């Protein structure tokens, strides 16, 4: 049996999959996989249901899981693997990558890679220990240039990451609520302060100075 898969056109998206696929011998294993590639933007512009209708295997990001399940595009891993196999995988996979594909009591994908936001600094510009809290980042931005990831979807990713650092991970306390309004206000205030001090060279996509969550939500 030969399967067709779709992944994104980046070594992070296809290198491991292609390397695994070439180890298969259709005559020996009765299994083969051919991987097509498309730009990352293709996954954003094509509904997940359309991609799943065309391919047997699809690489997707975890925000698509809810939509895919609603449209019955995916099979849960529990239908494909034994419970002991999934337990072993859960221990081998880095951090919460495995659980990020859990929804409704089942798992719907296996992580291909993992990415996270990190702090990077130039030692020649900072004559002190790097900041360990967001309050320290804000204080540092008053003395040296500090850049925050705000272009495109990274503004939302920064928002959620800071909220998690402040003790309110999205949807963790209440699945029906993304983030508490008090936490959201605190995060936006912090992001606004950093965005207002960002160097002009990295301001593309940054939040306008003075932006507040109440303005985003239309609140008075």
Buried (B, 14 or more C-beta within 10 A) or exposed (E): EEBBBBBBEEEBBBEEBBEEBEEBEEEEEEEBBEBEBBEEEEBEEEBBBEBBEEBEBBBBBBEBBEEBBEBEBBEBBEEEBEEEEBEEBEEEBEEEBBEBBBBEEBBBBBBBEEEEEEEEEEEEEEEEEEBEEBEEBBEBBEEEBBBBBBEEEBBEBBBBBBBBEBEBBBEEEEEEEBBBEEBBBBBBBBBBBBBBBBEEEBBEEBBEEEBEBEEEEEEE
